[in-house]
Amino acid sequence: MRRRPRQNDTIEDLNIWQAYTDLMSNALMIVVVFFLLAILKPSLEKIFKGTTKPTEAPPIIVIQNTGAYQFGSGSADLPPPLLSYIFSKLVNQIEQNAKTYQIDVVEVIGHTDGQSNSGSASNLDQFLEQAAQGNINAGTLRPGSNADLGLMRSLAVVRILQQIQKKQGRLQGLSFRAYSAAQLISPTGKMAEINRTADPTRRRIEIRFTRLGKVTNVQ
């Protein structure tokens, strides 16, 4: 039987070892790539998807209905100093929070104290939608309750923000919603106790930030 030259055996051994080292090198490169991707994942998400959504809650902006910012009794007409504040400061604050917390909805909530309304007949059922669409001034609405008054004042602020969005091109991508909490919620966030006396500390406009969620219909 003819023997295979020893030199050929050595060459075969070298070829097998080289293939083995190539395989190990490739495996090591794959591990390194996955390791780097794991480290760079947050940065890549910021690049391709924008900044990741923060987990902390956005701040609440509270505009006290006192002093120069005080509405007239039973009125939703914006005082000139409050109007100036909206243009000069509030818009900047909203834009900064929208960017930082990736929100797309701004909720404006009107709060009143517990004094009984004057008892005038409300016209919100007839004209609320027209005021919301800007066809009439929100200040022309007549409240029949504190709930009406809180909604009217929050709507007045919303309308100004919408006008700034439309005419100045700012506040892009944001939706604005007007709500009323009437006299129900105290400044601490708890349910307010019954108090029919004047209490300026409870009168305020709150600006809250949130994101649109998926609607779930209960069957």
TORDREN-887058 format. One record per residue (C-alpha): residue in three letters; x negated, y negated, z negated. Coordinates in steps of 0.001 Angstrom, whole numbers, plus 524288, in hexadecimal, padded with zeros to 5 digits. Each point is the difference from the previous one (the first is absolute). Example, Ala and Ser with C-alpha at 12.3 -4.5 7.8 and 13.67 -1.06 7.14 Angstrom:
residues 2
vexvex u v w
ALA 7CFF4 81194 7E188;
SER 7FAA6 7F290 80294;
//
This chain:
residues 219
vexvex u v w
MET 80000 80000 80000;
ARG 7FACB 7F2EB 803F7;
ARG 7FE33 7F697 7F4BD;
ARG 8044D 7F1D8 80112;
PRO 7F491 7F6D2 7FE97;
ARG 7FE7E 7FA35 7F26D;
GLN 7FF3D 7F27B 805F6;
ASN 80DF6 80107 804E0;
ASP 8049B 803AC 7F247;
THR 7F96C 7F3E1 7FA9C;
ILE 80651 7F761 80A52;
GLU 80D68 805D5 7FCE4;
ASP 7FDF1 7FD91 7F17E;
LEU 7FC6F 7F1DE 802CA;
ASN 80BF0 7FE1F 808A1;
ILE 80913 80544 7F57C;
TRP 7F9DF 7F737 7F5A4;
GLN 80122 7F427 808DB;
ALA 80E72 802CD 8027B;
TYR 80212 80182 7F167;
THR 7F96D 7F30C 7FCE4;
ASP 807DF 7F93B 80AAC;
LEU 80C8B 8056A 7FA14;
MET 7FC3A 7FB58 7F278;
SER 7FC5B 7F296 80535;
ASN 80D2F 7FE9D 806C5;
ALA 80734 80440 7F3BB;
LEU 7F864 7F63A 7F7E6;
MET 80322 7F513 8099C;
ILE 80E7C 80341 7FF32;
VAL 7FF7D 7FF85 7F116;
VAL 7F900 7F2E8 8007F;
VAL 80A0D 7FA78 80987;
PHE 80B63 8040A 7F73B;
PHE 7F8F2 7FA6A 7F42B;
LEU 7FDF4 7F2FE 806D1;
LEU 80E32 7FF93 8047B;
ALA 80480 80234 7F207;
ILE 7F77C 7F4CF 7FB49;
LEU 803D3 7F6D0 80B03;
LYS 80E95 80352 80014;
PRO 8046F 7F3D9 7F853;
SER 7F804 7F71C 808C7;
LEU 804F2 806A0 80C50;
GLU 80E0D 7FE91 7FB5D;
LYS 7FDD7 7F179 7FE19;
ILE 7FA55 7FECB 80DA7;
PHE 80A44 807D1 80759;
LYS 80C02 7FE22 7F77E;
GLY 7FD35 7F372 7F8B4;
THR 7FDF3 7FF63 7F169;
THR 80593 80B4D 7F84A;
LYS 80C6F 7FD5C 7F877;
PRO 7FD01 7FBE3 7F210;
THR 80681 80770 7F521;
GLU 801D0 7F48A 7F6AE;
ALA 80C82 7F80C 80068;
PRO 7FFBD 7F2A9 806A2;
PRO 8015B 7F427 7F709;
ILE 80D04 7F928 7FE11;
ILE 80067 7F17F 802F6;
VAL 80925 7F8C2 7F6D4;
ILE 804D4 7F24C 80324;
GLN 80610 7FA21 7F3D9;
ASN 80C54 7F82E 80275;
THR 7FB60 7F501 7F746;
GLY 7F9CD 7F2A2 8010E;
ALA 7FD3B 7FB87 80DDC;
TYR 8043B 80D3C 8055A;
GLN 80D5D 7FFA7 7F985;
PHE 80BF6 801AC 80889;
GLY 80B79 7F712 7FDE5;
SER 80AE3 80592 7F7A9;
GLY 807B8 809B1 8083C;
SER 7F7E0 7FC7E 80C02;
ALA 7F727 8079B 8092C;
ASP 7F9B2 7F3F8 80625;
LEU 7F13D 80181 7FEEC;
PRO 7F9BC 7F4D3 7F83B;
PRO 7F55D 7F923 80813;
PRO 7F4ED 8044E 7F6D2;
LEU 8047B 80E27 80124;
LEU 800AF 7FEBD 80EC1;
SER 7F22B 7FA8B 80015;
TYR 7FB4E 80B43 7F781;
ILE 805A2 809E8 80987;
PHE 7F8CC 7F9EA 80B80;
SER 7F31A 7FD24 7F937;
LYS 7FE36 80B94 7F6CF;
LEU 80A6B 80A86 80077;
VAL 7FDBC 8037A 80E46;
ASN 7F182 801FC 7FD5E;
GLN 802FB 8087E 7F425;
ILE 8097C 80868 807AA;
GLU 7F671 801E8 80B2F;
GLN 7F508 803BD 7F6B9;
ASN 80868 809E4 7F8C3;
ALA 80522 8058A 80CCC;
LYS 7F20F 80259 80483;
THR 7FAE6 8052F 7F31B;
TYR 80B5C 80918 7FCDE;
GLN 8048D 80316 80DF3;
ILE 80E04 7FC28 7FD42;
ASP 80A37 7FD14 80A49;
VAL 80B9B 7FB77 7F7F4;
VAL 800ED 7F3C6 7F79F;
GLU 80B40 7FFF2 7F652;
VAL 80494 7F2D8 7FADA;
ILE 8086E 80168 7F3DC;
GLY 807D1 7F527 7F9C0;
HIS 801BD 80028 7F12C;
THR 808F5 7F719 7F81A;
ASP 802DE 7FE2C 7F1AE;
GLY 80CD1 8045E 7F9DB;
GLN 80785 7F33A 80099;
SER 80D41 801F0 8062B;
ASN 8019D 7FA81 80D83;
SER 8084C 7F3D9 80197;
GLY 80AE2 80841 80592;
SER 80035 7FA61 80DBE;
ALA 80533 808E3 80A8D;
SER 7F524 80783 806A6;
ASN 7FEBB 7FF4B 80ED4;
LEU 7F54F 80A44 80145;
ASP 80948 80A30 80560;
GLN 80318 7F6DA 80B3F;
PHE 7F2BF 7F9DB 802D6;
LEU 7F4F9 80837 7FA25;
GLU 7FC37 80684 80CDA;
GLN 7FFCA 7F307 80723;
ALA 7F707 7FA5E 7F5A6;
ALA 7F725 80BEA 800FE;
GLN 7FF37 7FE60 80EC0;
GLY 7FCFA 7F18C 7FECF;
ASN 80C91 7FB66 8064E;
ILE 8033D 7F81C 7F3E4;
ASN 7F7A8 7FAF4 7F4C2;
ALA 7FF95 8090F 7F440;
GLY 80262 7F407 7F78B;
THR 80DB9 7FED0 8057D;
LEU 80405 80CAC 7F98B;
ARG 80867 7FED8 7F3CA;
PRO 7FD90 809B0 7F4FC;
GLY 80AE5 80610 7F83F;
SER 7F6FA 8070B 7F692;
ASN 7F1F8 800E2 7FB7C;
ALA 7FE55 80B72 8094A;
ASP 803E9 7F6FC 80B31;
LEU 7F6D7 7F552 7FB56;
GLY 7F43C 8090F 7FEC4;
LEU 80257 80532 80DBD;
MET 8018A 7F269 805BE;
ARG 7F31A 7FB60 7FA45;
SER 7F87B 80BF4 8043D;
LEU 805D5 7FEBF 80D90;
ALA 7FBB4 7F1C9 800BD;
VAL 7F1EE 80452 7FD8A;
VAL 8011A 80B29 809CC;
ARG 804E6 7F6E1 80A94;
ILE 7F430 7F711 7FE6A;
LEU 7F6AD 80BA0 800BC;
GLN 806DB 804E5 80C42;
GLN 7FEEB 7F29F 8064C;
ILE 7F16B 7FF90 7FCFB;
GLN 7FE9B 80D98 805CF;
LYS 80716 7FC0A 80C69;
LYS 7FA5D 7F26F 80232;
GLN 7F22E 8015D 7FAB2;
GLY 7FD3E 80E25 80377;
ARG 7FC4C 80350 7F212;
LEU 80505 80AE7 7F727;
GLN 7FFEF 80920 80BAD;
GLY 8053C 80DC9 7FE4C;
LEU 80775 7FC87 7F3AB;
SER 80E80 80164 7FD4C;
PHE 80694 7F76A 7F5D0;
ARG 80B69 803F3 7F77F;
ALA 80820 7F78A 7F6EF;
TYR 8059F 805B9 7F390;
SER 80698 7FB43 7F3A9;
ALA 7FDEE 80524 7F24D;
ALA 808D5 7F55E 7FA41;
GLN 7FE24 7FFAC 7F139;
LEU 7FD93 80E9F 7FE30;
ILE 7F12B 800DF 7FF38;
SER 7F7EE 7F8C3 7F5E7;
PRO 7F264 7FABA 80360;
THR 7FA41 80C0A 7F940;
GLY 806B1 808DF 809D5;
LYS 809BF 8057C 7F635;
MET 80EBB 7FED1 80058;
ALA 8036B 7F2A5 7FA7E;
GLU 8087D 7FE5C 7F40B;
ILE 80CAD 7F86B 800DD;
ASN 7FCE4 7F18D 7FEEB;
ARG 80904 7F587 80570;
THR 7F765 7F47A 7FC68;
ALA 7F678 7F91B 80903;
ASP 7F314 80736 80098;
PRO 7F63A 7FAA0 809FE;
THR 7F681 80B38 7FD83;
ARG 8097E 80969 80695;
ARG 80205 7F7D1 80C4B;
ARG 7F605 803E1 80A34;
ILE 7FD1B 80513 80D88;
GLU 7F80D 80C84 80097;
ILE 7F826 80400 80BED;
ARG 7FDAD 80E9F 8007A;
PHE 7F8A2 8081C 809FD;
THR 80344 80D92 804CB;
ARG 7FF25 80921 80BA8;
LEU 80ACE 805BC 80829;
GLY 802E1 80DF9 7FC26;
LYS 806DC 80B2D 806A9;
VAL 80EB9 7FFC1 7FE4C;
THR 8059F 80C54 7F9E2;
ASN 80E94 80204 80197;
VAL 80665 80723 7F4AB;
GLN 809BD 80A04 804C9;
//
